[in-house]
Amino acid sequence: MIVVTGATGNVGRPLVQVLAEAGERVTAVSRNAAEGLPVGVLHRVADLAEPASLEPVLAGAEALYLLIAGSGAELDPEAVLGVAKAAGVRRVVLQSSQAAGTRPGLASHDGLRAFEAALRGSGLEWTVLRPGGFASNAYLWLESVKAHRTVAAPFGEVGLPLVDPADIAAVAAAALRDRAGAHAGRTYQLTGPARVSPREQAEALAAAVGEPVRFVELSRDEARGHLTRFLPEVVAEGTLDILGEPNVEEVRLSPDVETVLGRAPHSFADWAGRHAAAFR
């Protein structure tokens, strides 16, 4: 059995689907009730912040997908992994973040770095995924595109190799199903196939919905005002640093998706085309 935490999110949901289609027994875990899961997938409610809630969920599991929501600063990595180990889990795939490696001084990612370190020292078989920016972050523009056919963002010409969450899910599925150990002890940097700027994202969304979408460039201060509505200020500042002044590693096109899957990663335009109905 494979247990997937964060099973209702942008990565967890397609991951559950891929695993179910491959014939795996899957338990989908989230903090709240879930709908629309594949037939045969068991759903359980549990919370990583309460490691004891994982004990009945992990009983009989062979592999675990750990998705850490937010910064993970409030979690106890040793306690979570201790419960997994006691339950007999042998293999753990952790969804971390590219910034955990590229921005070692970024306080907002200290929790993820702590989970990575705890996992590497746990004695469990492990794989760490470090995705860059998600293509699905474009959902932040959902209402403005639907209502006004407008995308507003800072740093309009700065391109980053955004990764499709479906590619993260596919790599995760390969690692979770890896009973031969080919992915054990590996850290994968997951990116898309090309850098894409906010202005180019607006153009791709326009092509997907079949109507013009106007791009409006925000100042850094304006963007900070938007982000701090739902992110702590330290996280918002770190995000803006990456978006505005990415370092060499953050703009690098990683080969890891293609290495694992044997195909090129999906482009932002691919993602926009598959999700066009949401923006119409």
Backbone torsions as a table, in degrees:
resi	resn	phi	psi	omega
1	MET	NA	144.4	177.5
2	ILE	-117.1	129.8	178.9
3	VAL	-105.0	130.8	-178.8
4	VAL	-118.3	114.0	173.5
5	THR	-86.1	160.4	-175.7
6	GLY	61.8	36.4	-167.0
7	ALA	-74.2	-7.9	180.0
8	THR	-104.9	7.1	-176.1
9	GLY	-91.6	-172.2	-175.1
10	ASN	-65.8	-26.9	175.8
11	VAL	-100.2	-43.7	-175.5
12	GLY	-60.1	-41.1	-177.3
13	ARG	-65.3	-50.6	176.5
14	PRO	-65.0	-29.5	177.6
15	LEU	-64.7	-45.2	176.6
16	VAL	-58.7	-42.0	-179.4
17	GLN	-62.4	-47.0	-179.1
18	VAL	-61.6	-44.5	-178.8
19	LEU	-65.8	-41.7	179.7
20	ALA	-64.0	-42.0	179.8
21	GLU	-65.8	-25.5	178.3
22	ALA	-83.0	-1.2	177.1
23	GLY	88.2	11.6	179.1
24	GLU	-79.8	148.1	168.9
25	ARG	-77.9	125.2	-172.2
26	VAL	-127.6	134.6	168.1
27	THR	-112.0	120.1	180.0
28	ALA	-95.3	126.4	-174.8
29	VAL	-117.3	134.0	172.2
30	SER	-148.4	169.6	-178.3
31	ARG	-80.5	-15.7	-179.2
32	ASN	-133.0	174.1	179.3
33	ALA	-59.7	154.3	-178.3
34	ALA	-132.1	147.8	176.7
35	GLU	-127.1	160.1	173.2
36	GLY	75.7	19.6	177.0
37	LEU	-78.2	155.3	-179.7
38	PRO	-60.5	151.2	177.6
39	VAL	-59.5	134.4	178.4
40	GLY	93.9	-11.6	178.6
41	VAL	-85.4	127.9	178.3
42	LEU	-85.3	132.8	176.0
43	HIS	-107.2	135.0	176.4
44	ARG	-132.4	145.6	176.4
45	VAL	-94.7	127.6	176.3
46	ALA	-159.1	166.8	-175.3
47	ASP	-139.5	125.5	179.2
48	LEU	-60.8	-23.7	177.6
49	ALA	-71.5	-13.4	176.6
50	GLU	-125.2	80.0	-172.9
51	PRO	-51.8	-32.2	179.9
52	ALA	-62.6	-27.2	179.3
53	SER	-67.3	-16.4	-179.8
54	LEU	-83.7	-17.7	-172.8
55	GLU	-56.7	-51.7	179.2
56	PRO	-69.6	-26.3	-178.5
57	VAL	-70.1	-37.8	-173.8
58	LEU	-89.2	-7.2	-179.5
59	ALA	-57.7	122.1	179.0
60	GLY	84.8	2.8	-178.3
61	ALA	-82.3	142.7	175.6
62	GLU	-94.8	-36.7	-174.4
63	ALA	-138.4	153.0	-175.7
64	LEU	-136.4	131.5	171.2
65	TYR	-101.1	119.0	-178.8
66	LEU	-102.8	112.8	175.1
67	LEU	-110.8	116.6	-177.1
68	ILE	-94.9	111.9	179.2
69	ALA	-76.0	138.6	178.7
70	GLY	67.9	-146.2	-176.1
71	SER	-82.1	-21.3	-177.0
72	GLY	75.3	5.8	-175.2
73	ALA	-64.9	-26.2	-176.7
74	GLU	-86.5	-2.1	-175.6
75	LEU	-96.0	159.6	177.8
76	ASP	-111.3	96.5	-176.3
77	PRO	-56.7	-42.4	-178.0
78	GLU	-62.6	-39.6	179.8
79	ALA	-67.9	-43.6	-179.9
80	VAL	-62.4	-48.3	-178.3
81	LEU	-70.6	-29.8	175.7
82	GLY	-64.4	-40.6	176.4
83	VAL	-63.1	-42.7	179.9
84	ALA	-62.0	-44.6	-178.1
85	LYS	-65.4	-42.1	179.9
86	ALA	-65.1	-28.6	180.0
87	ALA	-79.4	-9.6	179.5
88	GLY	97.8	7.7	175.9
89	VAL	-63.3	135.5	-179.3
90	ARG	-106.4	-27.6	-171.1
91	ARG	-131.8	130.4	179.6
92	VAL	-126.5	130.5	172.9
93	VAL	-112.2	121.3	-176.7
94	LEU	-105.6	126.9	171.4
95	GLN	-88.4	105.5	177.4
96	SER	-101.6	-140.3	-178.7
97	SER	-151.2	147.1	176.7
98	GLN	-54.3	-39.6	-175.8
99	ALA	-66.7	-18.5	175.4
100	ALA	-61.2	-27.4	177.9
101	GLY	-101.6	-37.4	-174.4
102	THR	-83.0	-19.8	-178.9
103	ARG	-127.8	70.1	-174.9
104	PRO	-61.6	-20.7	179.5
105	GLY	-92.7	2.2	-176.4
106	LEU	-81.1	109.1	-173.6
107	ALA	-61.7	-28.8	-177.3
108	SER	-65.0	-15.3	-179.0
109	HIS	-110.2	11.2	178.2
110	ASP	-60.0	-38.8	-179.8
111	GLY	-63.2	-40.0	178.1
112	LEU	-66.9	-41.2	178.3
113	ARG	-62.9	-36.0	178.1
114	ALA	-65.4	-39.8	177.8
115	PHE	-65.6	-42.0	178.6
116	GLU	-59.6	-47.5	-177.7
117	ALA	-63.8	-42.2	179.8
118	ALA	-64.4	-40.1	-179.1
119	LEU	-66.4	-43.6	-179.0
120	ARG	-64.6	-26.8	179.5
121	GLY	-99.7	10.2	-171.7
122	SER	-82.8	-18.6	-172.8
123	GLY	85.3	-5.4	175.5
124	LEU	-83.6	157.2	171.4
125	GLU	-73.1	130.8	-172.7
126	TRP	-136.9	153.4	169.1
127	THR	-139.1	135.5	178.4
128	VAL	-112.6	130.0	175.7
129	LEU	-106.2	127.3	177.6
130	ARG	-119.1	82.0	178.1
131	PRO	-73.8	150.7	170.8
132	GLY	-81.5	-153.4	179.5
133	GLY	-61.9	141.3	-178.4
134	PHE	-85.3	138.4	170.7
135	ALA	-58.5	-33.9	-177.2
136	SER	-70.2	-6.9	172.4
137	ASN	-62.6	-15.5	175.2
138	ALA	-62.5	-16.7	175.0
139	TYR	-60.9	-18.9	175.2
140	LEU	-60.9	-23.6	-179.2
141	TRP	-98.4	7.2	-171.8
142	LEU	-54.2	-53.1	-175.5
143	GLU	-68.7	-37.8	-179.1
144	SER	-69.7	-32.9	176.8
145	VAL	-71.4	-43.6	-179.5
146	LYS	-64.9	-44.5	-172.8
147	ALA	-85.4	-36.9	-171.2
148	HIS	-128.3	0.2	-176.4
149	ARG	51.2	50.5	-177.0
150	THR	-135.8	138.9	170.5
151	VAL	-117.0	125.4	178.2
152	ALA	-118.3	123.4	-176.1
153	ALA	-158.0	157.3	174.5
154	PRO	-84.9	168.1	171.3
155	PHE	54.4	56.0	-170.6
156	GLY	-59.1	-25.3	-175.6
157	GLU	-104.7	1.8	-177.5
158	VAL	-87.7	118.2	-176.2
159	GLY	-98.5	139.3	174.7
160	LEU	-128.8	149.2	-178.4
161	PRO	-82.6	74.7	-176.3
162	LEU	-60.3	142.5	-177.2
163	VAL	-106.8	140.2	176.6
164	ASP	-75.7	126.0	177.8
165	PRO	-54.7	-28.1	177.4
166	ALA	-64.5	-31.4	176.7
167	ASP	-72.7	-37.7	175.1
168	ILE	-60.3	-44.6	-179.9
169	ALA	-61.9	-40.5	-178.7
170	ALA	-67.0	-40.4	177.1
171	VAL	-66.5	-41.7	178.0
172	ALA	-59.9	-42.8	179.9
173	ALA	-62.1	-41.2	179.0
174	ALA	-61.9	-42.0	-179.3
175	ALA	-70.8	-39.4	-179.5
176	LEU	-66.8	-32.8	-177.6
177	ARG	-90.5	3.8	-173.8
178	ASP	-81.3	88.9	-179.3
179	ARG	-86.2	-3.7	178.8
180	ALA	-98.1	-7.4	177.0
181	GLY	83.8	16.9	-178.2
182	ALA	-65.8	-27.3	-178.0
183	HIS	-105.2	2.6	-177.6
184	ALA	-66.6	136.6	177.8
185	GLY	72.5	17.7	-178.5
186	ARG	-106.5	144.9	171.7
187	THR	-116.6	117.1	-176.0
188	TYR	-104.6	128.8	173.0
189	GLN	-91.6	120.4	-172.4
190	LEU	-111.9	118.5	178.4
191	THR	-134.7	171.5	171.4
192	GLY	-80.8	-175.7	-174.4
193	PRO	-86.5	-8.8	-176.3
194	ALA	-158.8	155.6	174.8
195	ARG	-75.6	139.7	179.5
196	VAL	-137.1	127.8	-178.0
197	SER	-87.3	165.1	174.9
198	PRO	-56.8	-38.9	178.4
199	ARG	-63.3	-41.0	178.3
200	GLU	-69.0	-31.6	174.9
201	GLN	-64.1	-40.8	177.3
202	ALA	-61.2	-39.7	178.4
203	GLU	-65.8	-39.1	178.9
204	ALA	-67.7	-38.5	176.9
205	LEU	-66.2	-37.2	176.6
206	ALA	-61.6	-44.5	178.1
207	ALA	-63.2	-36.7	-178.0
208	ALA	-70.0	-41.0	-178.1
209	VAL	-87.6	-12.3	177.1
210	GLY	79.1	21.2	178.0
211	GLU	-143.9	154.3	178.1
212	PRO	-61.4	141.5	174.3
213	VAL	-125.0	121.0	-176.7
214	ARG	-82.5	139.0	176.1
215	PHE	-102.1	131.4	177.1
216	VAL	-120.8	122.0	-178.0
217	GLU	-87.0	126.5	177.4
218	LEU	-91.9	150.7	169.0
219	SER	-73.8	165.9	177.6
220	ARG	-60.7	-40.9	179.8
221	ASP	-63.3	-41.6	178.2
222	GLU	-63.2	-43.3	-179.8
223	ALA	-65.1	-39.6	177.1
224	ARG	-59.7	-40.5	178.2
225	GLY	-60.3	-38.8	177.7
226	HIS	-68.2	-47.1	-173.2
227	LEU	-68.3	-36.7	-176.8
228	THR	-73.1	-2.8	172.7
229	ARG	-70.0	-26.0	-177.7
230	PHE	-135.6	2.0	177.5
231	LEU	-127.5	146.3	170.8
232	PRO	-58.9	151.2	-175.2
233	GLU	-59.4	-38.6	-179.2
234	VAL	-64.4	-35.6	178.0
235	VAL	-70.8	-42.5	178.9
236	ALA	-60.7	-43.0	179.9
237	GLU	-64.9	-43.3	177.9
238	GLY	-61.9	-40.3	177.8
239	THR	-62.0	-43.8	-179.6
240	LEU	-66.7	-34.7	176.0
241	ASP	-59.9	-44.6	-179.0
242	ILE	-67.8	-44.4	-177.9
243	LEU	-65.7	-35.6	-174.6
244	GLY	-92.3	-35.0	-177.5
245	GLU	-136.3	66.2	179.0
246	PRO	-64.6	145.8	177.7
247	ASN	-87.9	-178.7	-173.2
248	VAL	-58.5	-43.1	-178.6
249	GLU	-68.1	-31.1	-176.7
250	GLU	-76.5	-17.2	175.3
251	VAL	-104.4	-3.2	-179.3
252	ARG	-70.2	139.3	175.8
253	LEU	-87.8	109.8	-177.5
254	SER	-79.2	141.6	176.2
255	PRO	-85.0	0.5	-165.9
256	ASP	-66.8	-36.5	177.8
257	VAL	-59.9	-47.6	-178.8
258	GLU	-67.3	-36.6	178.8
259	THR	-60.9	-43.5	-177.5
260	VAL	-76.9	-42.7	-170.6
261	LEU	-96.0	-15.8	-178.6
262	GLY	74.8	18.6	176.6
263	ARG	-148.9	161.6	178.2
264	ALA	-70.4	150.8	174.7
265	PRO	-68.0	157.4	177.3
266	HIS	-71.3	148.2	176.4
267	SER	-85.3	168.8	174.7
268	PHE	-62.1	-38.0	178.4
269	ALA	-61.5	-37.4	175.6
270	ASP	-60.1	-47.3	-179.5
271	TRP	-61.3	-45.7	-178.7
272	ALA	-61.8	-40.8	178.7
273	GLY	-62.3	-40.4	-179.9
274	ARG	-70.6	-24.9	-175.4
275	HIS	-112.9	17.9	-176.1
276	ALA	-58.4	-36.9	-176.1
277	ALA	-58.4	-33.8	-179.1
278	ALA	-65.9	-28.3	-175.6
279	PHE	-94.0	-6.4	-179.4
280	ARG	-80.5	NA	NA
